[in-house]
Amino acid sequence: MKKIPLIARVIMGLIFFVFGLNGFFNFIPMPEVMPEKLVVFTNGLMAAGYFFPLLKGTEVICGALLLAGVFVPLALIVLAPIILNIFLVHVFLAPDGLPMALAIGGLEIYLAFFAKPYSDVVKKIFKG
């Protein structure tokens, strides 16, 4: 049982580290066909200029923190709104990715609220 939080943390860390780096180096190609609303949304974020580097840089840093096992509660809290947005994008714009979004959300909820090494710190934030 003690290895489950470690496995969940490493999986989540790999997801964010790899996909964050992909935002800079494009080693995983984008799908050729994407829903039109998702294309418009993505192009809008890219047009801002600063947002994608900020988002992908945050994902790389938080993924690295999760992989290293340092400042894990902080990484989980910073990633929470990113994960919520991933979920909402797949609910409203690209339903094909919903299973992966649910898996990432499940890992976040498990690590933040049920995994003993991290949940105590995260829960304290909500107690005020």
C-alpha positions in Angstrom: 0.0 0.0 0.0 2.9 2.4 0.7 4.0 2.1 -3.0 0.6 3.3 -4.4 1.2 7.0 -3.7 4.7 6.7 -5.2 3.4 5.0 -8.4 0.6 7.6 -8.7 3.0 10.5 -8.2 5.5 9.2 -10.7 2.8 8.6 -13.3 1.4 12.1 -12.9 4.9 13.6 -12.8 5.8 11.8 -16.1 2.5 13.0 -17.8 3.1 16.7 -16.9 6.9 16.6 -17.4 6.7 15.0 -20.9 3.7 16.9 -22.2 5.1 20.1 -20.8 8.4 19.6 -22.6 6.4 18.7 -25.7 5.0 22.2 -25.6 8.5 23.5 -26.2 10.0 20.8 -28.4 7.0 19.3 -30.3 8.3 15.7 -30.3 4.8 14.3 -30.0 2.9 15.5 -33.2 -0.5 17.2 -32.8 -3.4 15.2 -34.3 -4.1 16.2 -37.9 -7.8 16.5 -37.3 -9.0 18.5 -34.3 -12.4 19.8 -33.4 -12.9 23.3 -34.8 -13.7 24.8 -31.4 -10.5 23.3 -29.9 -8.5 24.8 -32.8 -10.0 28.3 -32.1 -9.4 27.9 -28.4 -5.8 26.8 -28.8 -5.1 29.5 -31.4 -6.5 32.1 -29.0 -4.2 31.0 -26.2 -1.2 31.0 -28.5 -2.1 34.5 -29.8 -1.6 35.8 -26.2 2.1 35.1 -26.7 3.0 34.5 -23.0 0.3 32.0 -22.0 1.6 28.8 -23.6 5.2 29.2 -22.4 3.9 29.9 -18.9 1.5 26.9 -18.9 4.1 24.5 -20.3 6.8 25.8 -18.1 4.6 25.3 -15.1 3.8 21.8 -16.2 7.5 20.9 -16.6 8.4 22.3 -13.2 5.5 20.7 -11.4 6.1 17.4 -13.2 9.8 17.5 -12.2 8.8 18.3 -8.6 6.4 15.3 -8.6 9.1 13.0 -10.1 11.7 14.2 -7.6 9.2 13.9 -4.7 9.9 17.4 -3.4 7.3 20.1 -2.7 4.6 17.6 -3.8 1.7 19.3 -2.1 2.7 22.6 -3.7 2.9 20.9 -7.2 -0.5 19.4 -6.6 -2.1 22.7 -5.7 -0.5 24.5 -8.7 -1.6 21.8 -11.0 -5.2 21.7 -9.8 -6.5 24.5 -12.0 -4.6 23.2 -15.0 -6.1 19.8 -14.5 -9.6 21.3 -14.1 -9.1 23.2 -17.4 -7.9 20.0 -19.1 -11.0 18.3 -17.9 -13.3 21.1 -19.1 -11.6 21.3 -22.5 -12.3 17.6 -23.0 -15.9 17.9 -21.8 -16.8 20.8 -24.0 -14.3 20.9 -26.9 -12.7 17.5 -27.5 -14.5 14.6 -25.9 -12.1 12.0 -27.3 -9.6 12.9 -24.6 -12.0 12.7 -21.7 -10.7 9.3 -20.4 -7.2 10.7 -20.0 -8.5 13.8 -18.4 -10.5 11.7 -15.9 -7.4 9.6 -15.2 -5.3 12.7 -14.5 -8.1 14.2 -12.3 -8.3 10.9 -10.4 -4.6 10.9 -9.7 -4.8 14.5 -8.5 -7.7 13.8 -6.2 -6.1 10.6 -4.9 -2.7 12.3 -4.2 -4.1 15.5 -2.8 -6.8 14.1 -0.5 -6.2 10.4 0.1 -2.4 9.7 -0.2 -1.0 10.0 3.4 2.3 11.6 2.6 0.6 14.6 0.9 -3.0 14.8 1.9 -2.4 16.1 5.4 -0.6 19.2 4.0 -3.2 19.8 1.3 -6.1 19.4 3.7 -4.6 22.0 6.1 -4.9 24.6 3.3 -8.6 24.0 3.1 -9.1 24.3 6.9 -7.8 27.9 6.8 
